[in-house]
Amino acid sequence: MTNQLYLIIALIFVIAVAVILLPRLKRSRQTIFTEDIYSIDLHKIDITDIDKMSDGHDFEIYLFRLFQALRYKAYKTVGSRDFGADLVFHDSDGDRTVVQAKRYSLDNPVGLGGVQEVFSSMRYYKAKKSVLITSSSFTEACETLAGINHVKLIDRKDLIAIINDFKQGKIDQAKAFIESEPHMILTPWTELLETAQDIKRDYKVEKRIKQS
């Protein structure tokens, strides 16, 4: 009788674990992009597929293929030591442009690092323009730094619009947006110095240096 009781308890335990884990396993399979990004028809990919990509590499390959499909002369940089640029392409005017891709979750906006990386890569690749693309959004600080350095920002909403234009055959419209002027902040540095909330000075260090 005791053995039968143990078997019943064990069976109940196994069933309970299965009930708990199976839905989670099913959801995990649904949230992972399993297609071959190198060969899948780009018209079948939308923003939900990008959200399912396991890492940034697939996103970079997707953007590389998308830019080629938009009739750009585009290049994919090497995975390591890319010096801050994932893609390089020439726009309609022939200007070399570097691209940094950030496949982030919706609750994880891109910060200052994205702008710093792509902007600093311009000199290495001898580019005239830079673009930062994300499947998420940008922090306020990121937008400010991008505006001051004239880095083009393409967020989730913009990316969806570009993808939709591509799928509808509106190639020129998609390219026009990609190549449109970035939001620029033209505030001179002298004005920033005069605005206390715009720059946080380390008065302790300044005072210590003056006294030495």
FIFISE-656367 format. One record per residue (C-alpha): residue in three letters; x, y, z. Coordinates in steps of 0.02 Angstrom, whole numbers. Layout:
# residues N
rolum rest = ALA&X = X&Y = Y&Z = Z
...
# end
This chain:
# residues 212
rolum rest = MET&X = 0&Y = 0&Z = 0
rolum rest = THR&X = 143&Y = 116&Z = 43
rolum rest = ASN&X = 229&Y = 85&Z = -125
rolum rest = GLN&X = 68&Y = 123&Z = -217
rolum rest = LEU&X = 52&Y = 286&Z = -121
rolum rest = TYR&X = 229&Y = 335&Z = -168
rolum rest = LEU&X = 194&Y = 296&Z = -351
rolum rest = ILE&X = 37&Y = 402&Z = -348
rolum rest = ILE&X = 129&Y = 547&Z = -267
rolum rest = ALA&X = 271&Y = 532&Z = -394
rolum rest = LEU&X = 147&Y = 528&Z = -538
rolum rest = ILE&X = 58&Y = 683&Z = -472
rolum rest = PHE&X = 226&Y = 771&Z = -456
rolum rest = VAL&X = 276&Y = 729&Z = -636
rolum rest = ILE&X = 108&Y = 788&Z = -702
rolum rest = ALA&X = 122&Y = 950&Z = -603
rolum rest = VAL&X = 297&Y = 985&Z = -670
rolum rest = ALA&X = 239&Y = 949&Z = -848
rolum rest = VAL&X = 91&Y = 1067&Z = -829
rolum rest = ILE&X = 207&Y = 1205&Z = -769
rolum rest = LEU&X = 352&Y = 1181&Z = -891
rolum rest = LEU&X = 268&Y = 1137&Z = -1056
rolum rest = PRO&X = 183&Y = 1306&Z = -1081
rolum rest = ARG&X = 348&Y = 1393&Z = -1042
rolum rest = LEU&X = 442&Y = 1285&Z = -1166
rolum rest = LYS&X = 309&Y = 1320&Z = -1296
rolum rest = ARG&X = 321&Y = 1506&Z = -1267
rolum rest = SER&X = 511&Y = 1501&Z = -1276
rolum rest = ARG&X = 504&Y = 1414&Z = -1445
rolum rest = GLN&X = 382&Y = 1546&Z = -1505
rolum rest = THR&X = 496&Y = 1689&Z = -1452
rolum rest = ILE&X = 651&Y = 1629&Z = -1543
rolum rest = PHE&X = 685&Y = 1670&Z = -1725
rolum rest = THR&X = 727&Y = 1502&Z = -1804
rolum rest = GLU&X = 733&Y = 1548&Z = -1989
rolum rest = ASP&X = 894&Y = 1555&Z = -2089
rolum rest = ILE&X = 926&Y = 1742&Z = -2096
rolum rest = TYR&X = 1045&Y = 1717&Z = -2243
rolum rest = SER&X = 913&Y = 1644&Z = -2359
rolum rest = ILE&X = 739&Y = 1689&Z = -2296
rolum rest = ASP&X = 632&Y = 1800&Z = -2406
rolum rest = LEU&X = 649&Y = 1975&Z = -2333
rolum rest = HIS&X = 467&Y = 2010&Z = -2373
rolum rest = LYS&X = 420&Y = 1882&Z = -2241
rolum rest = ILE&X = 511&Y = 1971&Z = -2100
rolum rest = ASP&X = 427&Y = 2103&Z = -1993
rolum rest = ILE&X = 467&Y = 2187&Z = -1827
rolum rest = THR&X = 399&Y = 2040&Z = -1726
rolum rest = ASP&X = 526&Y = 1926&Z = -1810
rolum rest = ILE&X = 664&Y = 2048&Z = -1767
rolum rest = ASP&X = 607&Y = 2044&Z = -1585
rolum rest = LYS&X = 628&Y = 1854&Z = -1588
rolum rest = MET&X = 807&Y = 1858&Z = -1650
rolum rest = SER&X = 921&Y = 1782&Z = -1520
rolum rest = ASP&X = 1059&Y = 1912&Z = -1536
rolum rest = GLY&X = 1118&Y = 2063&Z = -1631
rolum rest = HIS&X = 1206&Y = 1963&Z = -1766
rolum rest = ASP&X = 1046&Y = 1911&Z = -1855
rolum rest = PHE&X = 985&Y = 2091&Z = -1847
rolum rest = GLU&X = 1146&Y = 2151&Z = -1928
rolum rest = ILE&X = 1130&Y = 2022&Z = -2067
rolum rest = TYR&X = 948&Y = 2070&Z = -2093
rolum rest = LEU&X = 992&Y = 2254&Z = -2110
rolum rest = PHE&X = 1135&Y = 2212&Z = -2227
rolum rest = ARG&X = 1018&Y = 2115&Z = -2341
rolum rest = LEU&X = 884&Y = 2250&Z = -2325
rolum rest = PHE&X = 1004&Y = 2388&Z = -2378
rolum rest = GLN&X = 1059&Y = 2283&Z = -2526
rolum rest = ALA&X = 876&Y = 2255&Z = -2572
rolum rest = LEU&X = 852&Y = 2444&Z = -2563
rolum rest = ARG&X = 985&Y = 2453&Z = -2701
rolum rest = TYR&X = 1123&Y = 2522&Z = -2593
rolum rest = LYS&X = 1304&Y = 2475&Z = -2618
rolum rest = ALA&X = 1323&Y = 2402&Z = -2443
rolum rest = TYR&X = 1457&Y = 2306&Z = -2350
rolum rest = LYS&X = 1450&Y = 2203&Z = -2190
rolum rest = THR&X = 1596&Y = 2235&Z = -2074
rolum rest = VAL&X = 1682&Y = 2093&Z = -1981
rolum rest = GLY&X = 1602&Y = 2034&Z = -1819
rolum rest = SER&X = 1751&Y = 2075&Z = -1708
rolum rest = ARG&X = 1852&Y = 2235&Z = -1719
rolum rest = ASP&X = 1719&Y = 2323&Z = -1821
rolum rest = PHE&X = 1774&Y = 2488&Z = -1743
rolum rest = GLY&X = 1594&Y = 2538&Z = -1706
rolum rest = ALA&X = 1511&Y = 2508&Z = -1874
rolum rest = ASP&X = 1410&Y = 2353&Z = -1921
rolum rest = LEU&X = 1373&Y = 2409&Z = -2099
rolum rest = VAL&X = 1446&Y = 2531&Z = -2224
rolum rest = PHE&X = 1348&Y = 2594&Z = -2375
rolum rest = HIS&X = 1350&Y = 2732&Z = -2504
rolum rest = ASP&X = 1195&Y = 2842&Z = -2513
rolum rest = SER&X = 1116&Y = 2915&Z = -2669
rolum rest = ASP&X = 1245&Y = 3055&Z = -2672
rolum rest = GLY&X = 1387&Y = 2931&Z = -2659
rolum rest = ASP&X = 1427&Y = 2980&Z = -2480
rolum rest = ARG&X = 1498&Y = 2839&Z = -2375
rolum rest = THR&X = 1390&Y = 2808&Z = -2222
rolum rest = VAL&X = 1423&Y = 2699&Z = -2069
rolum rest = VAL&X = 1283&Y = 2607&Z = -1978
rolum rest = GLN&X = 1276&Y = 2540&Z = -1801
rolum rest = ALA&X = 1136&Y = 2414&Z = -1767
rolum rest = LYS&X = 1061&Y = 2386&Z = -1594
rolum rest = ARG&X = 931&Y = 2248&Z = -1576
rolum rest = TYR&X = 866&Y = 2291&Z = -1404
rolum rest = SER&X = 706&Y = 2242&Z = -1313
rolum rest = LEU&X = 567&Y = 2369&Z = -1299
rolum rest = ASP&X = 606&Y = 2406&Z = -1117
rolum rest = ASN&X = 791&Y = 2435&Z = -1152
rolum rest = PRO&X = 824&Y = 2599&Z = -1244
rolum rest = VAL&X = 991&Y = 2632&Z = -1327
rolum rest = GLY&X = 1104&Y = 2746&Z = -1227
rolum rest = LEU&X = 1254&Y = 2857&Z = -1262
rolum rest = GLY&X = 1366&Y = 2711&Z = -1311
rolum rest = GLY&X = 1277&Y = 2683&Z = -1476
rolum rest = VAL&X = 1309&Y = 2862&Z = -1535
rolum rest = GLN&X = 1487&Y = 2860&Z = -1470
rolum rest = GLU&X = 1526&Y = 2699&Z = -1563
rolum rest = VAL&X = 1455&Y = 2745&Z = -1733
rolum rest = PHE&X = 1516&Y = 2925&Z = -1729
rolum rest = SER&X = 1693&Y = 2874&Z = -1684
rolum rest = SER&X = 1694&Y = 2745&Z = -1824
rolum rest = MET&X = 1670&Y = 2879&Z = -1957
rolum rest = ARG&X = 1853&Y = 2928&Z = -1965
rolum rest = TYR&X = 1912&Y = 2747&Z = -1972
rolum rest = TYR&X = 1797&Y = 2709&Z = -2121
rolum rest = LYS&X = 1821&Y = 2883&Z = -2196
rolum rest = ALA&X = 1632&Y = 2909&Z = -2193
rolum rest = LYS&X = 1538&Y = 3073&Z = -2208
rolum rest = LYS&X = 1380&Y = 3017&Z = -2118
rolum rest = SER&X = 1328&Y = 2899&Z = -1979
rolum rest = VAL&X = 1165&Y = 2810&Z = -1936
rolum rest = LEU&X = 1111&Y = 2721&Z = -1777
rolum rest = ILE&X = 968&Y = 2596&Z = -1799
rolum rest = THR&X = 875&Y = 2507&Z = -1659
rolum rest = SER&X = 723&Y = 2396&Z = -1637
rolum rest = SER&X = 691&Y = 2491&Z = -1476
rolum rest = SER&X = 704&Y = 2676&Z = -1433
rolum rest = PHE&X = 836&Y = 2800&Z = -1377
rolum rest = THR&X = 869&Y = 2883&Z = -1211
rolum rest = GLU&X = 856&Y = 3071&Z = -1199
rolum rest = ALA&X = 1043&Y = 3084&Z = -1175
rolum rest = CYS&X = 1072&Y = 2978&Z = -1330
rolum rest = GLU&X = 959&Y = 3091&Z = -1433
rolum rest = THR&X = 1049&Y = 3245&Z = -1370
rolum rest = LEU&X = 1222&Y = 3178&Z = -1410
rolum rest = ALA&X = 1162&Y = 3119&Z = -1581
rolum rest = GLY&X = 1088&Y = 3290&Z = -1617
rolum rest = ILE&X = 1248&Y = 3381&Z = -1572
rolum rest = ASN&X = 1353&Y = 3263&Z = -1679
rolum rest = HIS&X = 1226&Y = 3251&Z = -1821
rolum rest = VAL&X = 1204&Y = 3063&Z = -1806
rolum rest = LYS&X = 1046&Y = 2999&Z = -1891
rolum rest = LEU&X = 935&Y = 2902&Z = -1770
rolum rest = ILE&X = 813&Y = 2770&Z = -1832
rolum rest = ASP&X = 705&Y = 2698&Z = -1693
rolum rest = ARG&X = 576&Y = 2559&Z = -1691
rolum rest = LYS&X = 437&Y = 2665&Z = -1767
rolum rest = ASP&X = 551&Y = 2725&Z = -1907
rolum rest = LEU&X = 615&Y = 2548&Z = -1939
rolum rest = ILE&X = 437&Y = 2482&Z = -1956
rolum rest = ALA&X = 400&Y = 2619&Z = -2082
rolum rest = ILE&X = 555&Y = 2576&Z = -2184
rolum rest = ILE&X = 511&Y = 2390&Z = -2182
rolum rest = ASN&X = 333&Y = 2427&Z = -2238
rolum rest = ASP&X = 393&Y = 2540&Z = -2379
rolum rest = PHE&X = 511&Y = 2402&Z = -2437
rolum rest = LYS&X = 374&Y = 2271&Z = -2437
rolum rest = GLN&X = 260&Y = 2386&Z = -2535
rolum rest = GLY&X = 394&Y = 2420&Z = -2664
rolum rest = LYS&X = 416&Y = 2601&Z = -2610
rolum rest = ILE&X = 605&Y = 2591&Z = -2624
rolum rest = ASP&X = 634&Y = 2775&Z = -2657
rolum rest = GLN&X = 525&Y = 2824&Z = -2509
rolum rest = ALA&X = 620&Y = 2710&Z = -2392
rolum rest = LYS&X = 787&Y = 2777&Z = -2453
rolum rest = ALA&X = 728&Y = 2956&Z = -2440
rolum rest = PHE&X = 692&Y = 2931&Z = -2255
rolum rest = ILE&X = 857&Y = 2842&Z = -2222
rolum rest = GLU&X = 951&Y = 2983&Z = -2307
rolum rest = SER&X = 849&Y = 3126&Z = -2233
rolum rest = GLU&X = 940&Y = 3250&Z = -2123
rolum rest = PRO&X = 961&Y = 3199&Z = -1942
rolum rest = HIS&X = 887&Y = 3302&Z = -1802
rolum rest = MET&X = 1021&Y = 3430&Z = -1765
rolum rest = ILE&X = 1058&Y = 3525&Z = -1605
rolum rest = LEU&X = 1157&Y = 3680&Z = -1647
rolum rest = THR&X = 1179&Y = 3752&Z = -1472
rolum rest = PRO&X = 1355&Y = 3822&Z = -1458
rolum rest = TRP&X = 1468&Y = 3756&Z = -1320
rolum rest = THR&X = 1480&Y = 3931&Z = -1245
rolum rest = GLU&X = 1293&Y = 3929&Z = -1214
rolum rest = LEU&X = 1305&Y = 3759&Z = -1130
rolum rest = LEU&X = 1436&Y = 3827&Z = -1011
rolum rest = GLU&X = 1318&Y = 3967&Z = -960
rolum rest = THR&X = 1173&Y = 3847&Z = -927
rolum rest = ALA&X = 1198&Y = 3760&Z = -760
rolum rest = GLN&X = 1077&Y = 3617&Z = -791
rolum rest = ASP&X = 1160&Y = 3571&Z = -957
rolum rest = ILE&X = 1333&Y = 3537&Z = -888
rolum rest = LYS&X = 1382&Y = 3466&Z = -719
rolum rest = ARG&X = 1549&Y = 3536&Z = -667
rolum rest = ASP&X = 1658&Y = 3452&Z = -537
rolum rest = TYR&X = 1691&Y = 3606&Z = -429
rolum rest = LYS&X = 1791&Y = 3506&Z = -301
rolum rest = VAL&X = 1919&Y = 3457&Z = -431
rolum rest = GLU&X = 1926&Y = 3633&Z = -505
rolum rest = LYS&X = 1949&Y = 3709&Z = -332
rolum rest = ARG&X = 2084&Y = 3584&Z = -285
rolum rest = ILE&X = 2182&Y = 3618&Z = -445
rolum rest = LYS&X = 2171&Y = 3806&Z = -419
rolum rest = GLN&X = 2239&Y = 3789&Z = -241
rolum rest = SER&X = 2386&Y = 3681&Z = -293
# end
